[in-house]
Amino acid sequence: MDYGVYLVTQASHSAGRSTPEIVSAAIDGGVDVVQLREKDLTARERLAIGRRVRERTRAAGVPLIVNDRIDLARAIDADGVHLGDDDLPLSVARELLGEDAVLGRSVSFVEDAVAAEAAGADYLGVGAVYATGSKDDIDDDEHAIGPERIATIVDAVSIPVVGIGGITPDNAAPVVDAGADGVAVITAITAADDPAAATRRLSETVDDARE
């Protein structure tokens, strides 16, 4: 599975456009993974949007991951789920979703990364790499871990690492240079005037850094 450009959806950061519309544009731009987030919507609203997004990602052969909600991942037949500190354990997700499900885990520290791998995570979302306004609890420079932490975590685990937090085409290269397998973004795609073009630019940046 290629984690190169990993879109995390959030309608409230999409300049008035729908999440299915943004996902379709990102697919046109070559996105590698889509995560359904939509934290400010009800479960029923997320289900309705998730079904539409699942149709688009399945048709394009793009993996779909659901943020936090194992039940929603099952309901829309997503490829996996991404879990944080306050969510159900990875072992429960594995039991409910099966051996083929892709399980991601959010971490910021080396010890948590090692523990997540031992618990069965298939990949790690590591951040916030840079300052970002997309999450209420990460909104200034003192919370940013920088590419240096990415490199330390990459050295400590054997599963893929995806950098997240404040990443744009202009600062993605150092994250990949540090060893990340990809970059996860919200507003770099969702808020762009042309989400497809923004996705292509990110993909080119990741590819260039890999080379």
C-alpha positions, 0 to 999 in steps of 0.5 A: 500500500502506497501512503504517498499522498494521504488525504484526510477529509474535513468539510469544515475546511473545504471552502464550502465544497462537499467531501465527495466533491473534494475526494473526487478531485483528489482522486483525479489528482492521484491521491493514494489514500483517503481518510474519512474524518468529518469530526463535527458531523453526526454519525448518520451524516458521516455514514451518508457521506462515507457511502458516497466516498466509498463508491468513489474510492472503490471505483478508483482503487484508492484505499479508504480509511475511517477516522476513529469509528470502527462501527462506521468502517464496518458499515461502509466496508472501508479498508481500515480505521485510524485510531488515536489515544482515546479510541478503542484498542488496536486489538479490538479493531483487529477482532472486529474488522478482520486480519485484512483491515488496515489499522493506523495509529496516531503517535507523537513519541517514539515509545508510543510508536513502538507500542503501537507496532507491537499492538498490531498497527499497520502504519503510523500517523506521526505529528503534528510535524508542523504547526497546524490549525486543523486540530483544536489541540495543535495550533502553535509551534510549541506542539510541532515535532518537526522532521527530526522526530519523524526520523527518530520514529522511522528508525525505531519501527519497521512499519510505514510512517506517515507525517501529518500536521501543517504539511504543504507542497512547500514543506513536504520534502523534509518529511519524506527525506526524514524517512516518512513513507508519505504525507497526510494533509487536510487543508493543503488539498481541501482548501485549495482553489484546485484540489486536483492540482494541489494533489498532483503537486504534493504527489510530485513533491513526494516523488521527487523527495523519494528519488 
